Amino acid sequence: MNPHPIRQPANELRSAHVEQDALVLVGRPLRPGAGVGPRFGDDIWDLCAAHHAPNTHLSGLRIRFDRIGDPFWRITAKEYAAARLTTPVDRGGQGLPSVATVAREIRILRALFTYLAEYHPGLCLADIDDDTVLDRFLIIATAGSSAKWQPHERARHAWLLTLLHRSGDQLTFDRLTHIPFQGRTARQISGRRNNRDNATPRIPPQVLAPYLRGALFYVQTASRDILAAVEERKRLDNSFIPSQRGEISQRLELFLRQRRNERRGLPAAPANVATRFGEQINLALIARMIGVRKEALKCSSHRCRILTAAAELGLEPGGMDSPISLNPDTAAPWRDRFDLPDLHIECRHLLAAAYVVTAYLSGMRDSEVQALRRGCHFTESSEDRILLRHKLRGTVYKGRNATGEAATWVVTEPVARAVAILEQLTDSEFLFTRFSHNRDQIDSLPAQEINVWLNAFRDRLAHVRPHDPIPEVNGRQWRFTTRQFRRTVAWHIARQPFGAVAGKIQYQHVRVAIFEGYAGTSASGFPSEIDAEREFARLDSILDQYEDYKAGVRTPARLIEQFDHIRAELGDFPGRIADTSRLRAMLANTARTYHPGVLNDCYFDPAAALCQRHHRADSPESAGPIINHCQPALCRNSCVTTRHEPAIRQVIADAEQLLAIQRLSPIQRAALHNQIASMAALLPVEGGRA
């Protein structure tokens, strides 16, 4: 049974809305030299010409309409794609979707057609009159997704069905006339929670620390050896000189003599090659090092001399001449000498290390990191001419038009070092370039493949830096993704502003650089992500305080008032289960004015804030606490908990140590005694609740 009433031959089907030779990318900015893009009548649409962000697999931008067997549905899919590419059909006023989004939607639409043909043969879109068929499609199409991402995928599929209905007036042969799911939103249909928290996991500190130390080691130490080996490889590539048999013998003898003088063995074959072919000596590398072809060394006389020298001198792993630096942590070489195949792999690890340093210590998104080009780094003096700032020129894509928007980031010295290394590692325009084992670099970006590289680099660190292992999390190795770095540095800046990165780089320094880079235009939206993380931190702190309050732990009087009210309203008493979501909502209101601190927290009420006494009510400072004017022992807003006790006791100990100085004036001694008394008043009273 043909699901479509119109009986035209497939090659005569024509859309009533779009001409066969119409350009589907008309009106969109195209990459220079990429052509005008596909036409409506083509069965394969390559949308790469209209895609500008670098971190997307180009294969994902190729739409294969020829894989839709039914010619009517093939036209329907083309008309839907053309409508999405040229007309905002989602009624949200959000403009046109990206070509990557349209390509993904067509893959979902193709899955819908496959589902209908398999489970409901003969049924066309126009015949669907309730949600039964659509509900089953969502279940089957997303069954393979992980539990974590299944609601997300269901929402995507449900949104496609909604858009398909809204595009009905652009479709000629078949259309979805039924309103899917009674007009409910994709989030409601999928069951996705409206959670404002960032779903991207942050890297645990115990995992991040050795991983980042390893990346910094590659950038600051290993890079010198890798780049030197790259230069040696280039010299070997140009070393071949046509030679007579006698000249080959002379070159080989000179090479063997040099190895004897340096007390070095002959290059050993890579382990996989030696195992596969039974050859222990790397003849290919020896041939390149003396400027001849490998076949020239296979004659019996040359091979005999090489075998004799190997028996005398032994074999050296790697075999290239570039020396290997000592690891500062172990005072031993960080690896054996390079061979040519292994050098390609180390170049890839170096690129991954540079990515980690750049992404984490700048707060840039993956698309922004991969868009960095040669010459992007420059320096500028600060306004007072005291500091020299490292800066990167780049492009922001998120929330901008298809071509992106120019932006500048202030970065730290390790990031500048990483960029300088990449400029030596590659000759391409883009700094992050894919490398191949069998040939020189390919001028193409790693796109989403960078996630594979990040985890391969994790595995490499286990061999290079066994003294600084990356621990497992819940019995499994941590899987790194590009999105985690921006989320993690935002979390650390918001919650641990004085923590140290790898012993030498302080988050406070990174924070200053990042905020200077985003000041004014906030081009990449990073300050808002910091603010969101601070809000989550405040809520977490309040939740902990509330649980301590219920357990009878000493609680500041300022918080007891609020907690008593919340507990009474919720009925959160022993033997009863409180509404967790309602509790979080009520505590979220409290958290908005709660500011965690080192010596105390501030539950800010401007009317009671002593720090506000010298500021007008309409001044910018009145919007929150003024930390420099805080008086924790006197202000009613001050909240001191057991978490603050170590810092308070440290302040008292420092003041008592200063009192031991003999030459202090009476005024100085009085000030120190006052500080000790003020801090001591903050310490908890044994057995007291407040």
Secondary structure, DSSP 8 states (H G I E B T S, - for coil): --S-S----GGG---SSS-TT-BTTTTS---TTS-S--BTT-SEEE-GGG---SSS-GGGGEEEGGG--SHHHHHHHHHHHHHHHHS--SSSS-----HHHHHHHHHHHHHHHHHHHHHSTT--GGG--SSHHHHHHHHHHTTTS-TTTHHHHHHHHHHHHHHHHHTGGG-SS----S-GGGG--HHHHHT-----S--S----HHHHHHHHHHHHHIIIIIHHHHHHHHHHHHHHHT------HHHHHHHHHHHHHHHHHHT--EEB--HHHHHHH---B-HHHHHHHHTS-GGGG-SHHHHHHHHHHHHHH-EESS--S----B-TTTSSBSS----HHHHHHHHHHHHHHHHHHHHHHH---HHHHHT-BTT-EEEEE-TTSS-EEEEEEEEE-TTS-TT-EEEEEEE-HHHHHHHHHHHHH--SSBSS----SSSS--SS--GGGHHHHHHHHHHHHHHH-TTS----BTTB-----THHHHHHHHHHHHH-TT-EETTTEEHHHHHHHHHHHHTTT-TT-HHHHHHHHHHHHHHHHHHHHHHHHHTT----HHHHHHHHHHHHHHT--TT----HHHHHHHHHHHHTTEE--SS-EEE--TTT-GGGTTS-TTSGGGGS--GGG--TTT-TTEE--GGGHHHHHHHHHHHHHHHT-TT--HHHHHHHHHHHHHHHTTS--TT---
